[in-house]
Amino acid sequence: MHGPSKLFAIVGVLACLSLLTAFVANPAQDSEQKRDPFYQSTRLNFAVLQVTNAAGKSTEIPASTITKIWLIADSDGDLRMEVSYENGDYSSLELHDFHIIRRSNSLASVDVPVVRTDMSGLAFPGFKD
C-alpha cells in the first residue's frame, strides 16, 4: 500500500479505535459501583426541582441554577440531597420527598448531573466531581 490507500487505511484504523474507546466502561465508575452498590450516575433533563423537607415545607429550585445533585442514602435508609449551584452555593437537605418537574411554561429545561450514592459519597466539604 502506498500513497492515498495507506492514508485511508490509517484513518480507518484510528476511527475504529476511537469507537472502541467510547464503549469501554469508565474504570472510576466501575470501582465506585463495586464499593457502593447503590451508586449510579446520570444526567436528567428537567426545568424545576421541587423539594419538601421533613417539616412539610416545599421549595422550587430552577434547574438552570443547579450544577449537580447528589442523592444520598443515609445509614437509616432515608434520602438526603446535596445540591451545588452555578453561583458556588451549596445545600444539604434532609428530604421528605422531591419531584423532578420536566417541563415548565416559564422555565427552560436543562441537563443536570445526578449522582446516587451512600454516605461515603457525600460531596461536602470536598465537592467531589
Backbone as XML, in Angstrom:
<?xml version="1.0"?>
<chain id="A" units="angstrom">
  <residue number="1" name="MET">
    <atom name="N" x="0.841" y="-1.184" z="0.000"/>
    <atom name="CA" x="0.000" y="0.000" z="0.000"/>
    <atom name="C" x="0.879" y="1.238" z="0.000"/>
  </residue>
  <residue number="2" name="HIS">
    <atom name="N" x="0.601" y="2.121" z="-0.882"/>
    <atom name="CA" x="1.343" y="3.364" z="-0.950"/>
    <atom name="C" x="0.376" y="4.507" z="-1.196"/>
  </residue>
  <residue number="3" name="GLY">
    <atom name="N" x="0.779" y="5.719" z="-0.817"/>
    <atom name="CA" x="0.023" y="6.921" z="-1.122"/>
    <atom name="C" x="-1.313" y="6.998" z="-0.411"/>
  </residue>
  <residue number="4" name="PRO">
    <atom name="N" x="-2.375" y="7.398" z="-1.154"/>
    <atom name="CA" x="-3.690" y="7.615" z="-0.552"/>
    <atom name="C" x="-4.287" y="6.362" z="0.073"/>
  </residue>
  <residue number="5" name="SER">
    <atom name="N" x="-4.023" y="5.183" z="-0.480"/>
    <atom name="CA" x="-4.575" y="3.946" z="0.070"/>
    <atom name="C" x="-4.074" y="3.718" z="1.494"/>
  </residue>
  <residue number="6" name="LYS">
    <atom name="N" x="-2.794" y="3.965" z="1.719"/>
    <atom name="CA" x="-2.203" y="3.795" z="3.040"/>
    <atom name="C" x="-2.818" y="4.797" z="4.020"/>
  </residue>
  <residue number="7" name="LEU">
    <atom name="N" x="-3.015" y="6.019" z="3.573"/>
    <atom name="CA" x="-3.612" y="7.062" z="4.408"/>
    <atom name="C" x="-5.036" y="6.686" z="4.800"/>
  </residue>
  <residue number="8" name="PHE">
    <atom name="N" x="-5.838" y="6.175" z="3.849"/>
    <atom name="CA" x="-7.210" y="5.761" z="4.147"/>
    <atom name="C" x="-7.237" y="4.610" z="5.147"/>
  </residue>
  <residue number="9" name="ALA">
    <atom name="N" x="-6.313" y="3.684" z="5.028"/>
    <atom name="CA" x="-6.249" y="2.551" z="5.961"/>
    <atom name="C" x="-5.929" y="3.035" z="7.365"/>
  </residue>
  <residue number="10" name="ILE">
    <atom name="N" x="-4.998" y="3.960" z="7.495"/>
    <atom name="CA" x="-4.630" y="4.504" z="8.807"/>
    <atom name="C" x="-5.804" y="5.259" z="9.422"/>
  </residue>
  <residue number="11" name="VAL">
    <atom name="N" x="-6.480" y="6.066" z="8.617"/>
    <atom name="CA" x="-7.650" y="6.812" z="9.104"/>
    <atom name="C" x="-8.743" y="5.848" z="9.564"/>
  </residue>
  <residue number="12" name="GLY">
    <atom name="N" x="-8.952" y="4.764" z="8.820"/>
    <atom name="CA" x="-9.953" y="3.762" z="9.194"/>
    <atom name="C" x="-9.637" y="3.100" z="10.522"/>
  </residue>
  <residue number="13" name="VAL">
    <atom name="N" x="-8.369" y="2.737" z="10.725"/>
    <atom name="CA" x="-7.949" y="2.114" z="11.985"/>
    <atom name="C" x="-8.142" y="3.091" z="13.144"/>
  </residue>
  <residue number="14" name="LEU">
    <atom name="N" x="-7.755" y="4.342" z="12.959"/>
    <atom name="CA" x="-7.920" y="5.347" z="14.018"/>
    <atom name="C" x="-9.395" y="5.565" z="14.351"/>
  </residue>
  <residue number="15" name="ALA">
    <atom name="N" x="-10.255" y="5.551" z="13.341"/>
    <atom name="CA" x="-11.692" y="5.714" z="13.582"/>
    <atom name="C" x="-12.237" y="4.545" z="14.394"/>
  </residue>
  <residue number="16" name="CYS">
    <atom name="N" x="-11.805" y="3.333" z="14.076"/>
    <atom name="CA" x="-12.246" y="2.149" z="14.840"/>
    <atom name="C" x="-11.767" y="2.221" z="16.281"/>
  </residue>
  <residue number="17" name="LEU">
    <atom name="N" x="-10.531" y="2.649" z="16.490"/>
    <atom name="CA" x="-10.002" y="2.767" z="17.849"/>
    <atom name="C" x="-10.792" y="3.786" z="18.664"/>
  </residue>
  <residue number="18" name="SER">
    <atom name="N" x="-11.152" y="4.910" z="18.056"/>
    <atom name="CA" x="-11.915" y="5.924" z="18.789"/>
    <atom name="C" x="-13.303" y="5.403" z="19.155"/>
  </residue>
  <residue number="19" name="LEU">
    <atom name="N" x="-13.926" y="4.598" z="18.284"/>
    <atom name="CA" x="-15.219" y="3.997" z="18.607"/>
    <atom name="C" x="-15.101" y="3.004" z="19.755"/>
  </residue>
  <residue number="20" name="LEU">
    <atom name="N" x="-14.046" y="2.204" z="19.756"/>
    <atom name="CA" x="-13.842" y="1.237" z="20.831"/>
    <atom name="C" x="-13.667" y="1.932" z="22.176"/>
  </residue>
  <residue number="21" name="THR">
    <atom name="N" x="-12.893" y="3.007" z="22.217"/>
    <atom name="CA" x="-12.680" y="3.697" z="23.485"/>
    <atom name="C" x="-13.966" y="4.351" z="23.980"/>
  </residue>
  <residue number="22" name="ALA">
    <atom name="N" x="-14.865" y="4.702" z="23.103"/>
    <atom name="CA" x="-16.141" y="5.290" z="23.521"/>
    <atom name="C" x="-17.015" y="4.275" z="24.239"/>
  </residue>
  <residue number="23" name="PHE">
    <atom name="N" x="-16.855" y="2.987" z="23.936"/>
    <atom name="CA" x="-17.678" y="1.950" z="24.542"/>
    <atom name="C" x="-17.021" y="1.258" z="25.732"/>
  </residue>
  <residue number="24" name="VAL">
    <atom name="N" x="-15.774" y="1.575" z="26.027"/>
    <atom name="CA" x="-15.103" y="0.981" z="27.176"/>
    <atom name="C" x="-15.665" y="1.625" z="28.437"/>
  </residue>
  <residue number="25" name="ALA">
    <atom name="N" x="-15.965" y="0.809" z="29.449"/>
    <atom name="CA" x="-16.544" y="1.311" z="30.698"/>
    <atom name="C" x="-15.568" y="2.240" z="31.403"/>
  </residue>
  <residue number="26" name="ASN">
    <atom name="N" x="-16.121" y="3.220" z="32.110"/>
    <atom name="CA" x="-15.333" y="4.148" z="32.889"/>
    <atom name="C" x="-14.810" y="3.415" z="34.123"/>
  </residue>
  <residue number="27" name="PRO">
    <atom name="N" x="-13.482" y="3.217" z="34.270"/>
    <atom name="CA" x="-12.952" y="2.464" z="35.399"/>
    <atom name="C" x="-13.263" y="3.107" z="36.744"/>
  </residue>
  <residue number="28" name="ALA">
    <atom name="N" x="-13.298" y="4.435" z="36.816"/>
    <atom name="CA" x="-13.609" y="5.109" z="38.077"/>
    <atom name="C" x="-15.033" y="4.782" z="38.511"/>
  </residue>
  <residue number="29" name="GLN">
    <atom name="N" x="-15.984" y="4.797" z="37.570"/>
    <atom name="CA" x="-17.368" y="4.478" z="37.904"/>
    <atom name="C" x="-17.499" y="3.008" z="38.276"/>
  </residue>
  <residue number="30" name="ASP">
    <atom name="N" x="-16.786" y="2.114" z="37.594"/>
    <atom name="CA" x="-16.835" y="0.695" z="37.925"/>
    <atom name="C" x="-16.348" y="0.449" z="39.345"/>
  </residue>
  <residue number="31" name="SER">
    <atom name="N" x="-15.232" y="1.079" z="39.735"/>
    <atom name="CA" x="-14.716" y="0.872" z="41.085"/>
    <atom name="C" x="-15.658" y="1.476" z="42.111"/>
  </residue>
  <residue number="32" name="GLU">
    <atom name="N" x="-16.304" y="2.586" z="41.786"/>
    <atom name="CA" x="-17.282" y="3.200" z="42.680"/>
    <atom name="C" x="-18.468" y="2.263" z="42.893"/>
  </residue>
  <residue number="33" name="GLN">
    <atom name="N" x="-18.935" y="1.601" z="41.834"/>
    <atom name="CA" x="-20.071" y="0.690" z="41.942"/>
    <atom name="C" x="-19.717" y="-0.557" z="42.747"/>
  </residue>
  <residue number="34" name="LYS">
    <atom name="N" x="-18.465" y="-1.022" z="42.671"/>
    <atom name="CA" x="-18.054" y="-2.179" z="43.465"/>
    <atom name="C" x="-18.046" y="-1.829" z="44.946"/>
  </residue>
  <residue number="35" name="ARG">
    <atom name="N" x="-17.624" y="-0.604" z="45.275"/>
    <atom name="CA" x="-17.576" y="-0.158" z="46.656"/>
    <atom name="C" x="-18.957" y="0.172" z="47.173"/>
  </residue>
  <residue number="36" name="ASP">
    <atom name="N" x="-19.795" y="0.744" z="46.333"/>
    <atom name="CA" x="-21.122" y="1.226" z="46.724"/>
    <atom name="C" x="-22.148" y="0.695" z="45.719"/>
  </residue>
  <residue number="37" name="PRO">
    <atom name="N" x="-22.841" y="-0.409" z="46.023"/>
    <atom name="CA" x="-23.798" y="-0.973" z="45.070"/>
    <atom name="C" x="-24.987" y="-0.056" z="44.779"/>
  </residue>
  <residue number="38" name="PHE">
    <atom name="N" x="-25.213" y="0.955" z="45.611"/>
    <atom name="CA" x="-26.293" y="1.922" z="45.423"/>
    <atom name="C" x="-25.894" y="2.988" z="44.396"/>
  </residue>
  <residue number="39" name="TYR">
    <atom name="N" x="-24.593" y="3.078" z="44.057"/>
    <atom name="CA" x="-24.063" y="4.149" z="43.207"/>
    <atom name="C" x="-24.632" y="4.101" z="41.790"/>
  </residue>
  <residue number="40" name="GLN">
    <atom name="N" x="-25.021" y="5.280" z="41.313"/>
    <atom name="CA" x="-25.439" y="5.450" z="39.926"/>
    <atom name="C" x="-25.207" y="6.903" z="39.552"/>
  </residue>
  <residue number="41" name="SER">
    <atom name="N" x="-24.763" y="7.138" z="38.338"/>
    <atom name="CA" x="-24.520" y="8.491" z="37.863"/>
    <atom name="C" x="-25.211" y="8.669" z="36.517"/>
  </residue>
  <residue number="42" name="THR">
    <atom name="N" x="-25.920" y="9.779" z="36.350"/>
    <atom name="CA" x="-26.634" y="10.038" z="35.105"/>
    <atom name="C" x="-26.821" y="11.540" z="34.926"/>
  </residue>
  <residue number="43" name="ARG">
    <atom name="N" x="-27.463" y="11.924" z="33.851"/>
    <atom name="CA" x="-27.867" y="13.313" z="33.612"/>
    <atom name="C" x="-29.370" y="13.303" z="33.385"/>
  </residue>
  <residue number="44" name="LEU">
    <atom name="N" x="-30.066" y="14.215" z="34.040"/>
    <atom name="CA" x="-31.507" y="14.349" z="33.860"/>
    <atom name="C" x="-31.817" y="15.699" z="33.256"/>
  </residue>
  <residue number="45" name="ASN">
    <atom name="N" x="-32.785" y="15.726" z="32.340"/>
    <atom name="CA" x="-33.228" y="16.972" z="31.732"/>
    <atom name="C" x="-34.534" y="17.368" z="32.400"/>
  </residue>
  <residue number="46" name="PHE">
    <atom name="N" x="-34.526" y="18.530" z="33.077"/>
    <atom name="CA" x="-35.732" y="18.998" z="33.755"/>
    <atom name="C" x="-35.696" y="20.504" z="33.928"/>
  </residue>
  <residue number="47" name="ALA">
    <atom name="N" x="-36.840" y="21.073" z="34.342"/>
    <atom name="CA" x="-36.975" y="22.514" z="34.496"/>
    <atom name="C" x="-36.922" y="22.950" z="35.958"/>
  </residue>
  <residue number="48" name="VAL">
    <atom name="N" x="-37.546" y="22.162" z="36.839"/>
    <atom name="CA" x="-37.664" y="22.560" z="38.244"/>
    <atom name="C" x="-37.441" y="21.356" z="39.143"/>
  </residue>
  <residue number="49" name="LEU">
    <atom name="N" x="-36.697" y="21.574" z="40.221"/>
    <atom name="CA" x="-36.565" y="20.592" z="41.289"/>
    <atom name="C" x="-37.418" y="21.093" z="42.450"/>
  </residue>
  <residue number="50" name="GLN">
    <atom name="N" x="-38.409" y="20.296" z="42.825"/>
    <atom name="CA" x="-39.266" y="20.665" z="43.949"/>
    <atom name="C" x="-38.930" y="19.735" z="45.110"/>
  </residue>
  <residue number="51" name="VAL">
    <atom name="N" x="-38.511" y="20.313" z="46.240"/>
    <atom name="CA" x="-38.153" y="19.519" z="47.412"/>
    <atom name="C" x="-39.066" y="19.871" z="48.574"/>
  </residue>
  <residue number="52" name="THR">
    <atom name="N" x="-39.407" y="18.854" z="49.353"/>
    <atom name="CA" x="-40.202" y="19.051" z="50.562"/>
    <atom name="C" x="-39.381" y="18.526" z="51.726"/>
  </residue>
  <residue number="53" name="ASN">
    <atom name="N" x="-39.173" y="19.395" z="52.741"/>
    <atom name="CA" x="-38.369" y="18.972" z="53.882"/>
    <atom name="C" x="-39.222" y="18.202" z="54.885"/>
  </residue>
  <residue number="54" name="ALA">
    <atom name="N" x="-38.599" y="17.743" z="55.960"/>
    <atom name="CA" x="-39.282" y="16.924" z="56.960"/>
    <atom name="C" x="-40.429" y="17.681" z="57.632"/>
  </residue>
  <residue number="55" name="ALA">
    <atom name="N" x="-40.359" y="19.011" z="57.663"/>
    <atom name="CA" x="-41.421" y="19.823" z="58.268"/>
    <atom name="C" x="-42.579" y="20.056" z="57.304"/>
  </residue>
  <residue number="56" name="GLY">
    <atom name="N" x="-42.454" y="19.585" z="56.047"/>
    <atom name="CA" x="-43.528" y="19.729" z="55.072"/>
    <atom name="C" x="-43.455" y="20.984" z="54.223"/>
  </residue>
  <residue number="57" name="LYS">
    <atom name="N" x="-42.372" y="21.774" z="54.359"/>
    <atom name="CA" x="-42.221" y="22.991" z="53.557"/>
    <atom name="C" x="-41.641" y="22.642" z="52.188"/>
  </residue>
  <residue number="58" name="SER">
    <atom name="N" x="-42.342" y="23.071" z="51.128"/>
    <atom name="CA" x="-41.886" y="22.815" z="49.753"/>
    <atom name="C" x="-41.159" y="24.030" z="49.197"/>
  </residue>
  <residue number="59" name="THR">
    <atom name="N" x="-40.113" y="23.745" z="48.427"/>
    <atom name="CA" x="-39.341" y="24.785" z="47.764"/>
    <atom name="C" x="-39.125" y="24.366" z="46.322"/>
  </residue>
  <residue number="60" name="GLU">
    <atom name="N" x="-39.237" y="25.314" z="45.398"/>
    <atom name="CA" x="-38.956" y="25.042" z="43.989"/>
    <atom name="C" x="-37.643" y="25.697" z="43.601"/>
  </residue>
  <residue number="61" name="ILE">
    <atom name="N" x="-36.767" y="24.902" z="42.971"/>
    <atom name="CA" x="-35.453" y="25.375" z="42.559"/>
    <atom name="C" x="-35.357" y="25.240" z="41.043"/>
  </residue>
  <residue number="62" name="PRO">
    <atom name="N" x="-35.137" y="26.362" z="40.321"/>
    <atom name="CA" x="-34.978" y="26.256" z="38.865"/>
    <atom name="C" x="-33.751" y="25.401" z="38.517"/>
  </residue>
  <residue number="63" name="ALA">
    <atom name="N" x="-33.920" y="24.452" z="37.630"/>
    <atom name="CA" x="-32.818" y="23.563" z="37.242"/>
    <atom name="C" x="-31.664" y="24.347" z="36.630"/>
  </residue>
  <residue number="64" name="SER">
    <atom name="N" x="-31.946" y="25.473" z="36.016"/>
    <atom name="CA" x="-30.887" y="26.260" z="35.376"/>
    <atom name="C" x="-29.885" y="26.812" z="36.383"/>
  </residue>
  <residue number="65" name="THR">
    <atom name="N" x="-30.221" y="26.814" z="37.679"/>
    <atom name="CA" x="-29.298" y="27.302" z="38.703"/>
    <atom name="C" x="-28.490" y="26.177" z="39.346"/>
  </residue>
  <residue number="66" name="ILE">
    <atom name="N" x="-28.797" y="24.921" z="38.990"/>
    <atom name="CA" x="-28.167" y="23.760" z="39.624"/>
    <atom name="C" x="-27.041" y="23.230" z="38.743"/>
  </residue>
  <residue number="67" name="THR">
    <atom name="N" x="-25.872" y="22.962" z="39.358"/>
    <atom name="CA" x="-24.768" y="22.377" z="38.598"/>
    <atom name="C" x="-24.651" y="20.877" z="38.832"/>
  </residue>
  <residue number="68" name="LYS">
    <atom name="N" x="-25.096" y="20.383" z="40.019"/>
    <atom name="CA" x="-25.041" y="18.947" z="40.282"/>
    <atom name="C" x="-25.896" y="18.615" z="41.495"/>
  </residue>
  <residue number="69" name="ILE">
    <atom name="N" x="-26.463" y="17.391" z="41.471"/>
    <atom name="CA" x="-27.269" y="16.891" z="42.581"/>
    <atom name="C" x="-26.697" y="15.548" z="43.019"/>
  </residue>
  <residue number="70" name="TRP">
    <atom name="N" x="-26.598" y="15.350" z="44.341"/>
    <atom name="CA" x="-26.234" y="14.059" z="44.915"/>
    <atom name="C" x="-27.416" y="13.580" z="45.741"/>
  </residue>
  <residue number="71" name="LEU">
    <atom name="N" x="-27.914" y="12.388" z="45.473"/>
    <atom name="CA" x="-28.926" y="11.737" z="46.306"/>
    <atom name="C" x="-28.186" y="10.711" z="47.150"/>
  </residue>
  <residue number="72" name="ILE">
    <atom name="N" x="-28.320" y="10.822" z="48.465"/>
    <atom name="CA" x="-27.507" y="10.020" z="49.372"/>
    <atom name="C" x="-28.396" y="9.217" z="50.303"/>
  </residue>
  <residue number="73" name="ALA">
    <atom name="N" x="-28.204" y="7.908" z="50.314"/>
    <atom name="CA" x="-28.915" y="7.045" z="51.252"/>
    <atom name="C" x="-28.120" y="7.041" z="52.551"/>
  </residue>
  <residue number="74" name="ASP">
    <atom name="N" x="-28.755" y="7.505" z="53.646"/>
    <atom name="CA" x="-28.036" y="7.506" z="54.916"/>
    <atom name="C" x="-28.129" y="6.131" z="55.576"/>
  </residue>
  <residue number="75" name="SER">
    <atom name="N" x="-27.544" y="6.005" z="56.751"/>
    <atom name="CA" x="-27.467" y="4.690" z="57.400"/>
    <atom name="C" x="-28.839" y="4.126" z="57.768"/>
  </residue>
  <residue number="76" name="ASP">
    <atom name="N" x="-29.859" y="4.998" z="57.907"/>
    <atom name="CA" x="-31.225" y="4.548" z="58.209"/>
    <atom name="C" x="-32.026" y="4.221" z="56.953"/>
  </residue>
  <residue number="77" name="GLY">
    <atom name="N" x="-31.432" y="4.451" z="55.785"/>
    <atom name="CA" x="-32.137" y="4.213" z="54.529"/>
    <atom name="C" x="-32.903" y="5.432" z="54.039"/>
  </residue>
  <residue number="78" name="ASP">
    <atom name="N" x="-32.877" y="6.527" z="54.814"/>
    <atom name="CA" x="-33.527" y="7.766" z="54.379"/>
    <atom name="C" x="-32.660" y="8.447" z="53.335"/>
  </residue>
  <residue number="79" name="LEU">
    <atom name="N" x="-33.293" y="9.316" z="52.519"/>
    <atom name="CA" x="-32.547" y="10.042" z="51.492"/>
    <atom name="C" x="-32.204" y="11.448" z="51.945"/>
  </residue>
  <residue number="80" name="ARG">
    <atom name="N" x="-30.990" y="11.843" z="51.639"/>
    <atom name="CA" x="-30.546" y="13.219" z="51.770"/>
    <atom name="C" x="-30.237" y="13.700" z="50.358"/>
  </residue>
  <residue number="81" name="MET">
    <atom name="N" x="-30.215" y="14.997" z="50.174"/>
    <atom name="CA" x="-29.858" y="15.561" z="48.881"/>
    <atom name="C" x="-28.837" y="16.664" z="49.101"/>
  </residue>
  <residue number="82" name="GLU">
    <atom name="N" x="-27.791" y="16.618" z="48.282"/>
    <atom name="CA" x="-26.846" y="17.721" z="48.235"/>
    <atom name="C" x="-26.997" y="18.367" z="46.863"/>
  </residue>
  <residue number="83" name="VAL">
    <atom name="N" x="-26.970" y="19.688" z="46.851"/>
    <atom name="CA" x="-27.135" y="20.437" z="45.603"/>
    <atom name="C" x="-26.039" y="21.483" z="45.525"/>
  </residue>
  <residue number="84" name="SER">
    <atom name="N" x="-25.333" y="21.529" z="44.388"/>
    <atom name="CA" x="-24.404" y="22.633" z="44.151"/>
    <atom name="C" x="-25.012" y="23.518" z="43.066"/>
  </residue>
  <residue number="85" name="TYR">
    <atom name="N" x="-24.800" y="24.808" z="43.226"/>
    <atom name="CA" x="-25.423" y="25.805" z="42.355"/>
    <atom name="C" x="-24.375" y="26.520" z="41.524"/>
  </residue>
  <residue number="86" name="GLU">
    <atom name="N" x="-24.809" y="27.096" z="40.406"/>
    <atom name="CA" x="-23.898" y="27.772" z="39.476"/>
    <atom name="C" x="-23.156" y="28.938" z="40.127"/>
  </residue>
  <residue number="87" name="ASN">
    <atom name="N" x="-23.721" y="29.551" z="41.175"/>
    <atom name="CA" x="-23.061" y="30.686" z="41.829"/>
    <atom name="C" x="-22.098" y="30.241" z="42.928"/>
  </residue>
  <residue number="88" name="GLY">
    <atom name="N" x="-21.893" y="28.902" z="43.075"/>
    <atom name="CA" x="-20.965" y="28.385" z="44.068"/>
    <atom name="C" x="-21.625" y="28.001" z="45.389"/>
  </residue>
  <residue number="89" name="ASP">
    <atom name="N" x="-22.907" y="28.281" z="45.554"/>
    <atom name="CA" x="-23.614" y="27.914" z="46.781"/>
    <atom name="C" x="-23.807" y="26.411" z="46.852"/>
  </residue>
  <residue number="90" name="TYR">
    <atom name="N" x="-24.168" y="25.948" z="48.038"/>
    <atom name="CA" x="-24.325" y="24.524" z="48.310"/>
    <atom name="C" x="-25.480" y="24.346" z="49.285"/>
  </residue>
  <residue number="91" name="SER">
    <atom name="N" x="-26.270" y="23.290" z="49.099"/>
    <atom name="CA" x="-27.343" y="22.946" z="50.033"/>
    <atom name="C" x="-27.230" y="21.482" z="50.411"/>
  </residue>
  <residue number="92" name="SER">
    <atom name="N" x="-27.480" y="21.192" z="51.679"/>
    <atom name="CA" x="-27.618" y="19.827" z="52.150"/>
    <atom name="C" x="-29.018" y="19.735" z="52.730"/>
  </residue>
  <residue number="93" name="LEU">
    <atom name="N" x="-29.836" y="18.845" z="52.153"/>
    <atom name="CA" x="-31.249" y="18.803" z="52.510"/>
    <atom name="C" x="-31.639" y="17.441" z="53.063"/>
  </residue>
  <residue number="94" name="GLU">
    <atom name="N" x="-32.334" y="17.440" z="54.187"/>
    <atom name="CA" x="-32.957" y="16.226" z="54.686"/>
    <atom name="C" x="-34.331" y="16.191" z="54.040"/>
  </residue>
  <residue number="95" name="LEU">
    <atom name="N" x="-34.579" y="15.183" z="53.242"/>
    <atom name="CA" x="-35.768" y="15.168" z="52.399"/>
    <atom name="C" x="-36.929" y="14.396" z="52.995"/>
  </residue>
  <residue number="96" name="HIS">
    <atom name="N" x="-38.094" y="14.943" z="52.779"/>
    <atom name="CA" x="-39.306" y="14.156" z="52.973"/>
    <atom name="C" x="-39.647" y="13.543" z="51.615"/>
  </residue>
  <residue number="97" name="ASP">
    <atom name="N" x="-39.643" y="14.384" z="50.579"/>
    <atom name="CA" x="-39.785" y="13.911" z="49.205"/>
    <atom name="C" x="-39.279" y="14.976" z="48.238"/>
  </residue>
  <residue number="98" name="PHE">
    <atom name="N" x="-39.132" y="14.594" z="46.985"/>
    <atom name="CA" x="-38.733" y="15.549" z="45.945"/>
    <atom name="C" x="-39.411" y="15.166" z="44.646"/>
  </residue>
  <residue number="99" name="HIS">
    <atom name="N" x="-39.540" y="16.165" z="43.784"/>
    <atom name="CA" x="-40.181" y="15.969" z="42.486"/>
    <atom name="C" x="-39.312" y="16.627" z="41.420"/>
  </residue>
  <residue number="100" name="ILE">
    <atom name="N" x="-39.136" y="15.917" z="40.325"/>
    <atom name="CA" x="-38.444" y="16.452" z="39.155"/>
    <atom name="C" x="-39.536" y="16.895" z="38.190"/>
  </residue>
  <residue number="101" name="ILE">
    <atom name="N" x="-39.627" y="18.201" z="37.961"/>
    <atom name="CA" x="-40.618" y="18.750" z="37.034"/>
    <atom name="C" x="-39.908" y="18.936" z="35.688"/>
  </residue>
  <residue number="102" name="ARG">
    <atom name="N" x="-40.264" y="18.106" z="34.733"/>
    <atom name="CA" x="-39.545" y="18.087" z="33.452"/>
    <atom name="C" x="-39.827" y="19.302" z="32.569"/>
  </residue>
  <residue number="103" name="ARG">
    <atom name="N" x="-41.033" y="19.784" z="32.564"/>
    <atom name="CA" x="-41.396" y="20.911" z="31.694"/>
    <atom name="C" x="-42.100" y="21.995" z="32.505"/>
  </residue>
  <residue number="104" name="SER">
    <atom name="N" x="-41.835" y="23.237" z="32.132"/>
    <atom name="CA" x="-42.463" y="24.379" z="32.782"/>
    <atom name="C" x="-42.751" y="25.422" z="31.704"/>
  </residue>
  <residue number="105" name="ASN">
    <atom name="N" x="-43.869" y="26.109" z="31.845"/>
    <atom name="CA" x="-44.189" y="27.170" z="30.878"/>
    <atom name="C" x="-43.255" y="28.361" z="31.011"/>
  </residue>
  <residue number="106" name="SER">
    <atom name="N" x="-42.704" y="28.571" z="32.207"/>
    <atom name="CA" x="-41.899" y="29.763" z="32.428"/>
    <atom name="C" x="-40.389" y="29.504" z="32.533"/>
  </residue>
  <residue number="107" name="LEU">
    <atom name="N" x="-39.975" y="28.236" z="32.664"/>
    <atom name="CA" x="-38.559" y="27.940" z="32.830"/>
    <atom name="C" x="-38.087" y="26.920" z="31.791"/>
  </residue>
  <residue number="108" name="ALA">
    <atom name="N" x="-36.852" y="27.100" z="31.353"/>
    <atom name="CA" x="-36.265" y="26.183" z="30.371"/>
    <atom name="C" x="-35.783" y="24.910" z="31.066"/>
  </residue>
  <residue number="109" name="SER">
    <atom name="N" x="-35.866" y="23.798" z="30.362"/>
    <atom name="CA" x="-35.319" y="22.536" z="30.859"/>
    <atom name="C" x="-33.836" y="22.475" z="30.509"/>
  </residue>
  <residue number="110" name="VAL">
    <atom name="N" x="-33.038" y="21.959" z="31.435"/>
    <atom name="CA" x="-31.598" y="21.826" z="31.223"/>
    <atom name="C" x="-31.148" y="20.450" z="31.721"/>
  </residue>
  <residue number="111" name="ASP">
    <atom name="N" x="-29.981" y="20.008" z="31.254"/>
    <atom name="CA" x="-29.383" y="18.760" z="31.725"/>
    <atom name="C" x="-28.621" y="19.022" z="33.015"/>
  </residue>
  <residue number="112" name="VAL">
    <atom name="N" x="-28.864" y="18.189" z="34.024"/>
    <atom name="CA" x="-28.192" y="18.313" z="35.312"/>
    <atom name="C" x="-27.609" y="16.950" z="35.689"/>
  </residue>
  <residue number="113" name="PRO">
    <atom name="N" x="-26.313" y="16.897" z="36.047"/>
    <atom name="CA" x="-25.736" y="15.636" z="36.508"/>
    <atom name="C" x="-26.331" y="15.255" z="37.868"/>
  </residue>
  <residue number="114" name="VAL">
    <atom name="N" x="-26.679" y="13.980" z="38.012"/>
    <atom name="CA" x="-27.237" y="13.468" z="39.260"/>
    <atom name="C" x="-26.464" y="12.218" z="39.643"/>
  </residue>
  <residue number="115" name="VAL">
    <atom name="N" x="-26.016" y="12.167" z="40.907"/>
    <atom name="CA" x="-25.300" y="11.012" z="41.431"/>
    <atom name="C" x="-26.107" y="10.448" z="42.589"/>
  </residue>
  <residue number="116" name="ARG">
    <atom name="N" x="-26.325" y="9.150" z="42.554"/>
    <atom name="CA" x="-26.975" y="8.448" z="43.662"/>
    <atom name="C" x="-25.893" y="7.627" z="44.347"/>
  </residue>
  <residue number="117" name="THR">
    <atom name="N" x="-25.767" y="7.776" z="45.671"/>
    <atom name="CA" x="-24.692" y="7.102" z="46.389"/>
    <atom name="C" x="-25.083" y="6.861" z="47.838"/>
  </residue>
  <residue number="118" name="ASP">
    <atom name="N" x="-24.181" y="6.241" z="48.600"/>
    <atom name="CA" x="-24.403" y="6.083" z="50.032"/>
    <atom name="C" x="-23.646" y="7.198" z="50.762"/>
  </residue>
  <residue number="119" name="MET">
    <atom name="N" x="-23.601" y="7.144" z="52.085"/>
    <atom name="CA" x="-22.988" y="8.221" z="52.873"/>
    <atom name="C" x="-21.505" y="8.422" z="52.554"/>
  </residue>
  <residue number="120" name="SER">
    <atom name="N" x="-20.839" y="7.396" z="52.060"/>
    <atom name="CA" x="-19.422" y="7.550" z="51.722"/>
    <atom name="C" x="-19.230" y="8.468" z="50.518"/>
  </residue>
  <residue number="121" name="GLY">
    <atom name="N" x="-20.306" y="8.727" z="49.773"/>
    <atom name="CA" x="-20.215" y="9.565" z="48.588"/>
    <atom name="C" x="-20.620" y="11.008" z="48.811"/>
  </residue>
  <residue number="122" name="LEU">
    <atom name="N" x="-20.742" y="11.431" z="50.087"/>
    <atom name="CA" x="-21.094" y="12.822" z="50.361"/>
    <atom name="C" x="-20.146" y="13.764" z="49.625"/>
  </residue>
  <residue number="123" name="ALA">
    <atom name="N" x="-20.684" y="14.784" z="49.024"/>
    <atom name="CA" x="-19.876" y="15.741" z="48.289"/>
    <atom name="C" x="-19.217" y="16.751" z="49.221"/>
  </residue>
  <residue number="124" name="PHE">
    <atom name="N" x="-19.907" y="17.159" z="50.239"/>
    <atom name="CA" x="-19.392" y="18.171" z="51.144"/>
    <atom name="C" x="-18.352" y="17.567" z="52.073"/>
  </residue>
  <residue number="125" name="PRO">
    <atom name="N" x="-17.256" y="18.180" z="52.416"/>
    <atom name="CA" x="-16.886" y="19.530" z="52.040"/>
    <atom name="C" x="-16.019" y="19.593" z="50.792"/>
  </residue>
  <residue number="126" name="GLY">
    <atom name="N" x="-15.653" y="18.454" z="50.215"/>
    <atom name="CA" x="-14.729" y="18.459" z="49.088"/>
    <atom name="C" x="-15.365" y="18.699" z="47.740"/>
  </residue>
  <residue number="127" name="PHE">
    <atom name="N" x="-16.696" y="18.636" z="47.613"/>
    <atom name="CA" x="-17.406" y="18.781" z="46.343"/>
    <atom name="C" x="-16.800" y="17.898" z="45.259"/>
  </residue>
  <residue number="128" name="LYS">
    <atom name="N" x="-16.938" y="16.594" z="45.476"/>
    <atom name="CA" x="-16.430" y="15.620" z="44.505"/>
    <atom name="C" x="-17.086" y="15.815" z="43.154"/>
  </residue>
  <residue number="129" name="ASP">
    <atom name="N" x="-16.350" y="15.499" z="42.100"/>
    <atom name="CA" x="-16.920" y="15.553" z="40.743"/>
    <atom name="C" x="-17.641" y="14.282" z="40.449"/>
  </residue>
</chain>
